[in-house]
Amino acid sequence: MAEQVVILLLDKIADYLIEGAAGLWPKDLKLRDQIEWVEGELRRMQCFIKDVDSRQDVDERVKNWVADLREVAYDTDDILDSFVYSLVQGQQRGVLVTFLKRYFLSFNELVLCRKLNDQIKRIRIRLQEISDRKSTYGIGNIGIGTEGAGFAASRLQERRRSSVHVCEDIVGLVEDVKIIESQLIHGESRRCVVSVVGMAGIGKTTLAKRVYLKSDLKEHVDCCAFVYVSQNFRAREILQELGKKLMGNVGGDFGRASNEELREIISSFLESKRYLIVLDDLWNFADWDDLKAAFPEEKNGSRILLTTRIKDVALYADSKSTPHELCLMNDEDCWKLFSKMVQLDWESSASLPPWAEELGKQMLRRCGGLPLAIVVLGGLLSRKDATFNEWQKVFQSMHWQLRQEPMQYGDVLALSYRDLPHYLKSCFLYFGLFPEDFEISARRLMLLWVAEGFVLPRGQQPLEDVAEDYLEELIGRNMVQVAKRKSNGRIKACRIHDLLRDLSISIAKEEHFLDFIHGDVNADSVTTRCRRLGIHSGEISITENTPKVRSLLCFDSVESNFKPRKVKLLRVLDLEGAYLTQLDSEIGNLIHLRYLSLRETWLKRFPSTIGHLEKLQTLDLRSTLISPIPLAIWKLLNLRFLYFNELKEMVVDPPKDAALTHLQTLQGLCITQKSRIENGLDKLTNLRELELHGELYAQEVALAKWILNSKNLECLKLHANPVTAFLVDAHTKIQDFDRTRLSIPKSTMFADHFFLSKLHLDGYIKKLYDVEHFPPNLEELSLKDSYLMEDPMPKLEKLQNLRVLKLKQCAYVGKELVCSSGGFPQLHLLKLSFLTLQTWRIEEGSLCNLKQLEIVECKQLKILPRGLHPLTSLKDLRLGYMPHEFALKARDRAGENWYRIHRVPPL
């Protein structure tokens, strides 16, 4: 991770030099020369770090050298930020004449520059010493021969090969074996790559071996071979091994052949044969490119079975085949595997001592359903006496005990970390800040990464989109799990496996990347070099021992004793859910702060000094009691994400000189009759996401003009005030309602919003827009309380890009829906909830790509439409509080079709 630390520091130095050239900081030429030398030396070392960073695990000299460089980078970062902090504090205390300030340095600035100059000189000396040690201790030559990281990976690979547990009854993999075997024997005639994907230790190799060793499978092929690829990829060795396994001694002298000749020899042998090749543990695209030419693409049903931790590698090998993703074990299978490993009879577990099953299952919970961890644990216990005291000792020191095993699961997991590109290593370690089994909001996580500076620019792509790509890549590498997805398929929440979390914490603490406080542990126990601090429970008590903390995240904390002056270099302050009743005005002194979340706190007042937080990017005030909102918020030039309290109607009109030109997301803003959109809100035209609620009709003209000019909108949510808490039944007259207060402005049209893909309209619509007035690239539409009298389907089904449609409470108050032939060509999800619908007709050729259907509280709908029957795409039918008779009929029809039924309450 040292490379990432250096890269982020180089970006900061570059920004500092640019600001100095622009006259924002004092012009001191000697100081500038010193800083430029440091920048140059760090850039030279950065190139070398790429080569040695992966060798830290096999050579203590490299590990110490990289640690020294990382600490110098951290100290340089602290020095620069402390200088800027002191400089700004001095400028705020004294008022200088602009003319004099331009040409002369104040006495305070002279003192600060001299101090900084001395500090940079010391940094320069340390860097020179580090550079010299590289040669003195021969670090530059490390890695040649068998002493490099590749040798360690090879040794680990050998242990993995010998440890794979293959038995007649593969616990938890029986169905997976059937699926993979079917794909290898049946299906297309072309050469297909069947991929098994999953996190480290989940059983990919075990599954591949079990399938490969089945005798009935080999009856369908002419020849077969199983080869290990591994992270330590050597194309020549793998091709030689593959040739020997396929041809034996008749293949010639493989030792003298070049890689190209080896590929030709193997390809010639396999030509016209139906073959099965297993490539276990493939890591990247280049490795596949080096091997694929050896496998001829004959249309005879040949197959390649590939295992990998990285989903993108599987898709790269064969984009037409869907990778088979292994899941973690359930509790029952965990106990079966554990019992086998400790040589217990799991079928007669009732005869076990009460402590054995109870203590065993407590240990299994720490394994988190990961087969490798269970195998290692079971092997350890099998060598212990089967007594309560012995098992209790293992349980109390379980993490340490497992790391002493010859086949350490931690080493296997660490391979995935070492393979991460530098820009993902910090993002992965960041998960260690969150409590165990914590479900993390994807939006929250991505904004935190951006604020931390982890996300590197990619051309004109917004940093938040790059962060989402980072998260997707970690998920694709099976380092992170998806907890929830949005209806459009994007990640809503994620989590990390307990054992991977342990890995992240272990590495992060060693590198002073993070630490955390929980229970009775106080901040005094945290190392003074800690950069990030998570408070999982207890009081938020920051001491003088944590001056280098840049990020503070709190979870479930009691009343705060938070003092901003003790963490003056803070970049991230996330107090979500903390019992915080007041915030010190010194919060305004945190000039480096990029992220501030006060969500779900008990704050009622917000200090106006927030206006000093010029670098703030994210401000989250959702579910707070804060009132009034300081006008200073609207002067924060770098603010990009602003979340107001969506549950409280508060007027937050900006002043006319509002300067939020970089704002991308504005959510929870309440519009009232007293609002003055033209006073400043209408200037916010660079928004990508906008959510408004309140008396929208009262500001129809100004609101419509504002939205019309916001051409970059990607997501728009308009919620008119609800007027009643009860549902409208079939006899209720819409005229009885005050439609004005819950209307969506009728002049709001979206035809020119090419980027708008998500539209939520909550409020009365007299008549649905014509198709040409909808956004041309609309993918998700949600309607609620629209009180539409006419069937909306004839218009909506013509939206060619629509993938998600939700008709919620009183969106339509008619009796019949008709989906005509050819309609909704791209729709994947349809949700109907709290409607007065009685009949629904689906013509042949409609909804041809529908995958998920949800019907909630549509109690007058008696039966599913017959048009659902031929929909082979439909996989999931969800019923919520529908009549029992309706659910029974749905189940009967599903028996002869393809979809699964989920019902609340269950049948």
Number of C-alpha atoms within 10 A of each C-alpha: 25 22 23 20 20 23 19 19 20 20 13 17 19 15 12 19 17 13 14 16 13 11 12 12 18 23 19 14 10 12 18 17 12 17 24 15 14 22 20 12 15 23 15 11 17 19 11 14 22 15 12 21 19 18 23 17 13 18 16 11 17 23 16 12 20 20 18 16 23 20 16 19 23 19 17 21 19 17 17 18 19 17 16 18 17 15 17 15 13 15 13 11 8 10 9 12 8 8 8 10 12 13 11 12 16 16 9 13 19 14 12 19 21 14 14 19 19 14 15 21 16 13 20 20 12 15 20 13 11 18 17 11 15 16 11 10 13 11 15 15 12 19 18 10 10 11 13 19 21 19 16 17 19 16 10 18 19 12 14 17 12 9 15 17 17 15 9 6 9 17 19 19 19 12 11 18 18 12 12 19 19 12 17 23 18 11 10 14 14 13 20 22 25 24 27 27 27 23 26 26 22 20 26 25 25 20 22 23 17 20 21 21 12 12 9 11 15 16 10 16 18 13 18 19 18 20 15 19 23 20 19 15 19 12 16 19 14 18 24 19 17 24 24 18 16 19 16 11 11 9 15 13 11 19 10 9 14 13 18 14 14 24 23 16 19 22 18 14 18 23 14 15 17 18 23 27 20 25 24 21 23 22 24 19 14 11 17 18 12 16 18 14 14 23 22 19 19 15 14 15 21 29 25 22 21 24 29 27 26 24 23 19 25 27 17 14 20 16 13 10 15 14 22 17 15 16 16 18 19 12 13 12 16 23 21 16 21 26 21 16 19 18 13 15 13 16 9 8 14 10 10 12 11 10 13 16 17 11 14 19 16 12 19 21 14 17 21 19 22 25 24 22 23 25 25 23 26 20 19 18 19 16 9 12 10 12 11 12 10 12 20 16 11 18 19 11 10 15 16 11 16 19 14 11 14 11 20 18 24 20 16 17 17 15 15 19 21 16 15 17 12 19 18 21 20 23 21 23 23 21 22 27 26 21 19 16 12 16 17 19 15 22 14 15 19 23 21 26 21 19 22 20 17 23 24 14 12 10 7 6 9 11 21 17 13 17 25 20 13 20 24 17 18 19 21 19 25 22 24 21 19 19 16 17 13 9 17 14 9 13 19 18 19 19 22 25 22 20 19 23 23 18 19 24 22 15 17 24 19 12 17 18 22 28 24 25 22 17 11 9 14 17 22 14 12 17 15 16 20 23 22 24 24 21 26 20 19 19 24 27 15 22 16 12 17 21 19 22 25 22 25 22 20 26 22 16 20 15 16 19 14 18 17 19 16 16 21 23 23 25 24 25 20 21 24 23 19 24 19 21 13 17 18 14 14 14 22 17 20 24 22 20 25 26 26 21 20 22 22 19 21 18 20 15 16 18 16 15 16 22 18 18 25 18 18 26 22 25 20 22 23 22 20 22 19 20 14 12 20 17 16 17 23 21 20 23 19 18 25 18 20 19 19 24 20 19 13 16 15 19 17 20 22 23 15 14 11 20 19 22 18 17 22 20 20 18 20 24 22 25 25 20 12 11 18 20 20 16 14 17 19 18 18 20 20 17 22 18 20 19 19 19 23 23 24 28 23 20 18 17 15 16 22 20 16 19 21 19 16 21 18 17 24 19 19 19 19 20 23 27 21 17 13 8 6 6 13 18 12 13 7 11 9 14 7 7 12 11 20 16 18 25 27 25 23 16 12 18 18 20 15 16 22 16 16 24 20 21 22 17 20 25 29 28 22 16 13 17 16 11 15 14 14 21 21 20 18 23 20 21 18 17 22 23 25 25 21 20 17 16 17 19 14 16 14 20 24 16 22 16 18 23 22 23 22 19 21 20 23 24 27 25 24 19 17 15 18 16 22 17 15 14 23 27 20 18 24 21 22 19 16 20 21 22 26 23 20 15 16 17 15 19 16 18 17 21 27 21 18 23 18 20 19 18 23 19 17 20 19 17 20 17 15 18 14 13 16 23 17 13 19 14 16 22 15 17 20 18 24 18 15 20 15 14 11 16 24 13 13 17 18 10 16 16 11 9 16 17 23 14 19 16 17 12 10 11 10
